[in-house]
Amino acid sequence: METLKKLYPLKFRPILKSAIWGGERISEYKHLPAASGIGESWEISGVPGNVSIVSNGELTGKSLDKLIQKYGASLIGNENIERFGENFPLLIKFIDASDDLSIQVHPDDELAEKRHQCKGKTEMWYVLDAEPDATLYAGFKQQITPDEYVERVNNDTFTDVLALHSIQKGDVFFLPAGDVHAIRKGTFIAEIQQTSDITYRIYDYNRRDAQGNARQLHMQEAKDAINYTVSDRNRINYVEERNAPNEIVSCPYFTTSMLHLDEDMQLDYSELDSFVVLICLEGSCKLESIDGSITLLNQGETVLIPACVDTVAVLPMNEVRLLETFV
């Protein structure tokens, strides 16, 4: 019988996704060989067909799904095993939009389970960078009915009722399932979301591909999924206190805090029954485990701290910003 190797902070190979709207910032940001047309980098994924592979330590080459099968609650926590079985519950991405993405919506858990036998998608965005006049859509600025939604999509006035937000580096948006949204040109973000790849494309500005074909829309599927009410919950205002955890989003699917550090900090997870994900937004640091092992974390890298790891010391090598996320 194979002896279980001791778990430690795990890094993964990025899964790079080409897209017609992708740019050049992901490879530059992550210090990868220059490449254009990269729309997304999936940092940690349990999505079937796109499962992350460990890139550091003794478990290098092992897939995330196989590690969950082998280590179970020691890796992701008892409550997460009860809620999600052996499915990793979060998908962590970087997204670089050099052109407007389509306007879309995601179903909630109930509708996704009914239609697709999977989880819905609630997500959050952290703006890593934005061109001077960059904007994005999140939610409605006026309430409409489901029938008016269909009419407006058909007569090209749907964007008239959407809330358009000017953005800059450091902005945070929370997008519960059902909220209409779109990342727009000139936007570079980190995204934390439920593990789901179900997207209903509502509107694509009547764009055509090289063959003159319009992209498939999911108007009828989206009609029942959309939350038509007007809300101010999408843009998140938060205070960033240095050398302290600053909670920015908390929902049933994930809790995310900002850590802006220029001093060493001890992270105590002994009372937390969950894995923790640290996304290095800028700067670099060392993560020191209780056994003295060191994991280097640079800008654009993400690490999974197993649930069985009670404490981690973050040792900044320079000023560092991290997003800390757990379920």
Number of C-alpha atoms within 10 A of each C-alpha: 3 4 5 8 9 9 18 23 25 21 24 24 19 22 16 16 13 14 16 13 17 22 23 16 22 25 18 13 15 15 13 10 7 10 13 14 19 22 23 25 22 22 25 27 26 23 19 11 7 11 20 23 25 22 16 16 13 13 17 14 14 15 17 23 19 13 18 19 13 13 18 18 22 19 27 28 20 16 13 20 19 10 10 12 15 21 19 22 23 23 20 21 23 25 24 29 25 23 16 18 21 20 23 24 29 28 28 20 19 13 17 18 13 10 11 13 11 17 21 25 25 25 22 23 24 21 21 20 19 22 14 12 11 16 20 21 19 25 29 23 17 13 16 15 12 17 9 12 20 16 13 16 16 12 8 13 12 19 16 12 15 21 19 17 15 12 20 19 15 14 18 22 22 23 21 23 19 22 24 25 23 20 24 21 21 19 25 27 25 23 21 26 22 20 22 22 15 16 15 23 21 24 22 18 16 10 11 11 9 6 6 8 10 13 15 11 16 15 18 12 18 23 19 13 21 21 22 20 13 15 16 11 13 20 18 15 12 15 9 16 12 14 16 14 19 18 17 20 18 14 12 7 17 18 16 22 20 25 23 22 23 18 15 15 17 13 13 12 18 12 7 15 21 25 24 24 24 22 25 21 24 19 19 22 26 18 24 18 19 12 8 10 11 18 19 17 25 19 18 23 22 26 23 21 26 23 24 21 21 16 15 21 18 24 21 21 17 13 13 23 23 24 22 21 23 22 21
